[in-house]
Amino acid sequence: MPRLSDIRPAFYAALHISPKGRRTVTTRDFVAELAKRNHAWSLHEANVWIEHHIDTFRDISTQDGDERTFMLYNPNNGGF
């Protein structure tokens, strides 16, 4: 059974950290992490959740559609 408390940890589990320290999350990776936690979300649902609940990431996608990429933009490192 999916639990609401699993959503935020799934988001952070989908984080990718580049060698330069840039933190990004793709919607596809977030949905995959949610699936591991018994959540069946569409890409659109994941994008809406990110936009409403995560205020330290911004959309840096280069293409249109629901497969989006978000990057940490908080100058204070977003609490990491």
C-alpha positions as CSV (number, residue, x, y, z in Angstrom):
1,M,0.0,0.0,0.0
2,P,1.5,3.4,-1.0
3,R,2.1,5.8,1.8
4,L,2.2,9.6,1.5
5,S,5.3,9.7,3.7
6,D,7.2,7.8,0.9
7,I,6.9,10.5,-1.7
8,R,9.5,13.0,-0.4
9,P,12.2,10.3,0.2
10,A,11.5,9.0,-3.3
11,F,12.2,12.5,-4.7
12,Y,15.6,12.7,-2.9
13,A,16.5,9.1,-3.9
14,A,16.1,10.2,-7.5
15,L,18.7,12.9,-7.1
16,H,21.8,12.9,-9.3
17,I,24.9,14.7,-8.1
18,S,27.4,15.6,-10.8
19,P,31.1,15.8,-10.1
20,K,30.8,19.6,-10.0
21,G,28.1,19.3,-7.3
22,R,25.1,20.1,-9.4
23,R,22.0,18.3,-8.1
24,T,19.4,17.4,-10.6
25,V,16.2,15.2,-10.7
26,T,14.4,14.0,-13.8
27,T,10.7,13.3,-13.7
28,R,11.3,9.8,-15.1
29,D,13.7,8.9,-12.3
30,F,11.3,10.3,-9.7
31,V,8.4,8.2,-11.1
32,A,10.7,5.1,-11.1
33,E,11.5,5.7,-7.4
34,L,7.8,6.2,-6.6
35,A,7.1,2.8,-8.3
36,K,9.5,1.1,-6.0
37,R,7.4,2.5,-3.2
38,N,4.1,1.2,-4.7
39,H,3.0,4.6,-6.1
40,A,1.7,4.5,-9.7
41,W,2.1,8.1,-10.9
42,S,2.2,9.6,-14.3
43,L,5.0,12.0,-15.4
44,H,2.4,14.8,-15.2
45,E,1.4,14.0,-11.6
46,A,5.1,13.9,-10.6
47,N,5.7,17.3,-12.2
48,V,2.8,18.8,-10.4
49,W,3.9,17.4,-7.1
50,I,7.5,18.8,-7.6
51,E,6.2,22.2,-8.6
52,H,4.0,22.4,-5.5
53,H,6.1,20.8,-2.8
54,I,9.7,21.4,-3.7
55,D,10.6,25.1,-3.9
56,T,14.4,24.8,-4.1
57,F,14.4,23.2,-7.5
58,R,13.7,24.8,-10.8
59,D,12.8,23.4,-14.3
60,I,15.8,23.4,-16.6
61,S,14.3,21.1,-19.3
62,T,15.5,21.7,-22.8
63,Q,12.5,19.9,-24.4
64,D,8.7,20.2,-24.2
65,G,6.5,17.6,-22.6
66,D,6.3,15.8,-19.3
67,E,9.8,14.4,-19.2
68,R,11.4,17.3,-17.3
69,T,14.6,18.0,-15.5
70,F,14.8,20.0,-12.3
71,M,18.0,21.5,-10.8
72,L,18.7,22.7,-7.3
73,Y,19.0,26.5,-7.4
74,N,19.1,27.6,-3.7
75,P,22.3,29.4,-3.1
76,N,22.4,28.0,0.4
77,N,22.6,24.5,-1.0
78,G,18.9,23.7,-0.3
79,G,19.5,22.3,3.1
80,F,21.9,19.6,2.0
